[in-house]
Amino acid sequence: MNFLEALNTFMGRMSEVVQPGQFLQGRLASVSNGLVTVQLVSSNYIPTTQEVTAISDNITFVRILP
C-alpha cells in the first residue's frame, strides 16, 4: 500500500495537509492520480468553503483529525 492508497481510506475525514509554505485544514475530498483535494472550512480568512488541490509529491505531512 502506498501513501495515496493509505490516504484514500480516510476520505471524508477532517485532516491537516502541510506543504512548504502552505497549511490546509479541512475535509479530505479526493485522492487520485497524484493529487489530494481538501475542502477547506470557512473561517474569518476564507468566507466560503473552497476546494484546494495539492500535488502529493509536495506534501510533507498529513494528520487525520479525530
PEUR-V653134 format. One line per field, one symbol per residue. phi: phi as a letter, one per 20 degrees, with the letter a starting at -180 (. if undefined). burial: b if it has 16 or more other C-alpha atoms within 10 Angstrom, else e. A space follows every 10 residues. Layout:
BEGIN
phi->???
burial->???
END
This chain:
BEGIN
phi->.egffffffd gnefbccdcg mbcdcrefea calmccddef efbfecfcfc dcddfffefd bcceef
burial->eeeeeebeeb beebbbbbbe eeebbbbbbb beeebbbbbb beeeeeeeee eeebebeebe eeebee
END
